[in-house]
Every structure is written in structure tokens, then in C-alpha cells.
Amino acid sequence: MRMLLRPGIIFHTYTQSSCAVTVCKPLSSLSDNGENHEKPYTFEGNMQIVNEICNVLETSPWGPSAETALSALSFKPQPEFVIGVIRRLKDVNRAIEYFRWYERRTELPHCPESYNSLLLLMARCRNFDALEQILGEMSVAGFGPSVNTCIEMVLSCVKANKLREGFDVVQLMRKFKFRPAFSAYTTLIGAFSAINHSDMMLTLFQQMQELGYEPTVHLFTTLIRGFAKEGRVDSALSLLDEMKSSSLDADIVLYNVCIDSFGKVGKVDMAWKFFHEIEANGLKPDEVTYTSMIGVLCKANRLDEAVEMFEHLEKNRRVPCTYAYNTMIMGYGSAGKFDEAYSLLERQRAKGSIPSVIAYNCILTCLRKMGKVDEALRMFEEMKKDAAANLSTYNILIDMMCRTGKLDYAFKLRDSMQKVGLFPNVRTVNIMVDRLCKSQKLDEACAIFEEMDYKVCTPDEITFCSLIDGLGKVGRVDDAYKIYEKMLDSDCRTNSIVYTSLIRNFFNHGRKEDGHKIYKEMINQNCSPDLQLLNTYMDCMFKAGEPEKGRAMFAEIKSHRFVPDARSYSILIHGLIKAGFANETYELFYSMKEQGCVLDTRAYNIVIDGFCKCGKVNKAYQLLEEMKTKGFEPTVVTYGSVIDGLAKIDRLDEAYMLFEEAKSKRIELNVVIYSSLIDGFGKVGRIDEAYLILEELMQKGLTPNVYTWNSLLDALVKAEEINEALVCFQSMKELKCTPNQVTYGILINGLCKVRKFNKAFVFWQEMQKQGMKPSTISYTTMISGLAKAGNIAEAGALFDRFKANGGVPDSACYNAMIEGLSSGNRATDAFSLFEETRRKGLQIHTKTCVVLLDTLHKNDCLEQAAIVGAVLRETGKARHAARSW
């Protein structure tokens, strides 16, 4: 063992040889005085003993019986047996049980090779539950994992796509002051590069530097590619500068990576800079350099420069560069210049190089993107002269047929593959399943899934995801769950995409409890959620009317080591607004900004809507202006929220100015915005302007909805323009807009206000024929109206029906009924209702008392009259006291 000292940290490194020396001296073969009295075991003997031990461990559950069986074996436990057994076992837990049994039996420590064998078994089984404990024991014993063991542990995580777990393995080694192997770091960095996790790459790279590892050009190349792919150009350039300052010379591979990576994120000028640097640094551009540069220029629509580069490459070449031809053909195809692409094929052929299937696939790919089905089929037939179609060719064509709805032809192409010795692969299946699901041909998609020959082609994560999502979206959530169960039984690992789909679709189809169960199941399956899943789950909870659970999920995002993004905050704010907590928008908005979230148009719209709904219209107006200055164009939703907010607080001139601004920007305004203005103008009595807005709405080809008509009707009723309101109501019906409960309530209230009680009752009956349930206000208005009109029988019947249906009459309703009964000379009934009103604690009007008192006197009900008189006097005293106060 040797110690590598760093300031404040002691790291241990070990070699395999030190382990081998320990193993060479079997502890159980030594007597107390150190002399060897036993004949050493032969290789064949060792193998036989290992087989016997494994037979005991694999055929019976661990327990006293297994320990007894091991103890009964006719040999003494020795380290090489432990090593051999652990290498043979496939169960980590069983290996650890045997590991501990050996310790108890011999009362001797394990050698380094035994520990390394156990760690390698953990790597093979991808079960690191006991890793921390084992590493702790090794640290106390004074030795650590070998270089090979460290690499294998990390590699097993990478192969299983459990990169976070691999990262944790490295961090655990560092915790116990072990030095992770150089290759373990580079393997993990390469894996994180492939999935665009540049921050994790940088962390690992910095740890390597702390440990004194010297980075290579290859490592810098991997890091620069990773950062450039994510668009983090400044970080990539910093790494490049760091490499140069380390006296490392860039090679052609690094330059090619820089050209390709920076070019793909749109930094074409930077790609050109690297291209020119190559020769300046004494290197020579190769075919990859030219091909990468041509591809970058084609993607940036700088076709003329790409052609010039291509011609420069082809100059003085006897044999055409196939890759360059393919890239240039793809460039012409992407630009829609198919004649030039076909000419290049002929040119390649004329130079003695037969175009490959890749060249034809490039053209077919471009034709697919542009939906040129007939031309693609013609090209497919033509390519048969030069090259045999491969699986990619058929997949491109099948995808095209599915996208354009020619599913029958897609099936024919699939069946024709077998005639040329090809068999559909999982990509073929995925294309067909995905397209059939999107076309809502779920039975056909399921049939393809069920017909898969697992010996030839097994479904992958994409197959399962497409089918689960497709079935769930159309409400077949139980079928989707069955497919999910099949995924669990297969070799495919579940992922956050599958769980996101299941949660969303269960919630969308009214089964929120099942949605919650899916989330719990995901946790039990040790599947880590991503931010998109957590955002979706939070959104579902808010939409299902569970705002407190939605809040809790927002807090849980941080516990999963994620930073809430703009979408997280948007969902939270929107959900709280819908739940009636719009007043929290202000605080959340500033938390969002402090966290550095970059607001997009959707986020701005949600926050602006929240400010408007909680009355902070000025703040919403400011955000609208901020949105413009930051380059985000306000949408119809943005203008709609602010216009509605201004209209509700009677700032109608400002609302109308915004309305005109939106029109000047050619934004297609919707019925909601027009209705907001009609409602606003109507409420302040500016009915002529409300009519003008309605007229403009209809001239635009829009159809007023029931809210639009109700706004106008309400304005007319408040202005006591009841005849105009009735004409408006007739127009509403003629335009096929069905009145709702609110519509009838407005008309009934308006007619009763102008004492047209019988006409109001006609509308009341019409509303009930339409199957609508009148509101409390409608009941009260109608009862009061009938009572005032002297229709006591109808008013009484309506009053009783209202109470029987669970309605709670208010003070106005009781007073109207008492007055009506009194006017109809039904003194006893009127007094009974008077007493009921008092018991309920409702206010009795002075006028009601006077009318009732008069009726009671006329009917010689003197005792009851005395009670009413006393109430009347008390009411008078209370009013007098209130005035005096």
C-alpha cells in the first residue's frame, strides 16, 4: 500500500500484487506458531470445495441449517475458498451472509482480494446497498478497492444507464479517502457527456484535478464536446484555453469535434475559426474535417460555402470521399434542391464510385421531411440499380407512409422486407406503433406489439412508452397499465417518461387516486422522477382540485435535488389562481425571479393573469411592457388578461387602447376579449359602445357566446331597457346560442323590476322546461314578483318547492311572501310565516309589519296584532337609536 498525500486529504491507492501476496498465505493453514502442518490444496481440490460450498448456499435458504451444513464440510475455511465462492455466486446478499459466516467461524479478517471479489459481485448484480459498509470496513483494515474493481463498479452503473448511481459510487470512495481510478472517472464523464449532463462532468473533472490526475487531450475533447452540445460555448472555450495552458497540443480529433459541436449549436463562424487554426498549428485537415465543416454549413443554410468546401475537397482526388458526397447530398435535399442532389449522385457514379445505400437514404430522409411520397417511391425503385435497400431504408419509407396516412402501404412495405432477407427491427415496430397510436388506431398498434417475435426483435422502452401513452390518451388506462405490467416483466427498465404518461392519463380521465398510486409505485420501483414528471404531477393535482397537494409537490421538487424552473412556477401560480389564491402571485413571482428563472411567454401570461385576478392590474400592465422590452411578443392570452383586468375596474379607455394595439399587431382576437369589453362598457351604462363592440365581433366572423349575450342583457336590464333586452334575447336564440341559467335569471329579474311579473313567470317556466335548475336569486326574484302581483297560490307553491329542494329563502323572499299573503287577506298564513322569519333571525321590513298589522286588525286577530305591533315598535326604537348614534 502506498499513500498519496494531498493538503487536508489522505487518499489510498492499491495494486493487485499486494492482494495476491496476502492470498498466497492461507490463514487457516498456519498453526499458532506460524508453521504450516497441512498439505496445501491442489487447484482441482479447491474447485471441488468451492462447488460444495456453492451447492449449500444455492440450494437452501440462509439460516442455522445452512450454517450447520457449511460447518459439516470436511475442510477448514480458507481465504481462497471465500474468493472462489463469491466469484461463483449471483446473489449479493447470500455472498455477504457467507462472508460474515467466515468471519465468525475463523475469527480472522478477510484479505483484500476477498473484499474486492465482493465488490465485483456487487458490480455484476448492480446491487450497491451494502457498499458503504464494505468500504468502511476496508478503510479500517487499511486497504481499498483495486483499480480494476473501481472501474468495474462504475462501468456496471454506466451499462445499466444508472449514471447517478455510478457518481455516488465514486463519491463513497472519496468519503473513505480512497482514490477512484482514472478510467472510472473518464468512463463516467463520457457517459454524462452522452446524455448532456455537463455540470456532473465538470464536477468529476474537478475532482480528478484535486487528486492530481493529469487530464489528456482525449478527456478535454470529451468535455468540450459535452459543453458545446448543450450550447454552453463559453464553458467549452474555457476548457479549451485550460488545455492549451496545460501545454497540451490540440490534435485533429479535437479540432474535428470542435468544428462539429460548435457548428451544430449554430456557432458557424467559430467552426470556421477552428478550421483555419488547423493548418496554422501545423496540422492537415482530413476527410472528417471537411465533411464536418460541409455539414455545419449545410445546416446553417450556407449552401454556397458548403459547395465551395466540397469542391475544394474533391479537387485532385482520384477516389471520391463517400462521406462528403453523402453529407452534400443531404444538404441539397434539406434545402429542397433535389435536382442538384440527383446530379451529385450521377457525378459520383461517373467517377467510378457507386452511390451507397447511405446516399439514397439521405435523399429519402429529406423527401420524407417534405412529404414527397411519390418521388420517394420513385427513388426507392431507382436505388435498386446501385444498392440494396437496408433496414434504415425501409424504416424511412414506412415512417413516411404512416405519417401521410398510407397505413396499408406501410404494412405492405413491412411484409416485403422478408422477401429481400430483412426482418423488421425494433425501430420498425416503434415507428408503426407510434404512428398508429397517434392516428388512434390502437387495436392495430396492439396487434403489432403482440405479434413481435421475441427471438428476432424484442420491444424496448420506446415501444412500451408509445403504446402506454397512446392507450392512456384515449381513456384506455387499464389497458395501458397492463402494458406497463408487461414492461416490468421484460428486461426493459421503466423510466420517468412511462410514469409521467400513466399519471397524466389517469388524472385526465378522472382517476386521480390511481394517479397517486402510480407515483408511489414509481418510488417503490426505485425509478427516480425527473423535473418534467414532477411538474406534470403537480399540474394534475391542481387541475383535480387538490391545491394543497400541489403546493406540497412544489416543495418536493427541491427534495429530489431539482431546482424549480419557469414551468414549475407557472404551474404553481396558475393552480393557486384557479383555487382562489391569486393574492399569492406577487410573492411567487419575485421568488421566481430571485432564483434566476428565465420567464418565457407562457410564464409571463400566467403571472400577468394572476396579477389581474388579484387586483394588481398596474403590476400586470408593467409586466406587459417588460415582456415587450425583453423580446417576447404578447399573445392573445396576454392582451385578454390585461384587457379583462382593466375592464373589471372600470378603466375602459385604457382597455380599449390595448384592444386597438392588439389589432394593430394583427393578433387574432377571440370572443373572450370582445366579451370582456362588452361586459365592462355595459356595467357602466355605455351601452352604445357595447353594441359597437358586438357588431365588430360579428363582422370579424366570430360568434358571440352565452357570456357575451349575458353581459349585454345584464347591461340592458340595469338600464331598464327591458324591451331591448327581449329583442336581444330573441337574436341570441336565432344565432343558435343556447341561453343558460344566468340568462334566464337576468331576464326574470329585469321583468320583475318593471313589474311584468306574468311575463317573468313565462320565462321561469321556459327555463324549467329546458331542464335548468333555478338559482337562489332566481327563486327569490320570482317568488317576490308573483307575491307582489297577487298570484299568491303560485308564489306559495314556488316557495314550498324551493324549500323542499334544499333552498334557503332569504329575508327579501320572506318579506315578499308575508306582504303577498297579507294583501290576499290570508292573515293566519301571513302571521305563521312572520313567526318563521323571526325564528330564523331574518330581518322583517317595517312596511311588511305595517301591511301584516292592518290585515290582522281586519280579521280580528288582536293577539297576533299585538305581537306584530311590539316588533314594529322595537324596530322603530332600534332605527331611532342608530340615527342618534
Beta strands, then each sheet from edge to edge (+ up, - down):
strand 1: 2-6
strand 2: 9-13
sheet 1: 1+ 2-
end
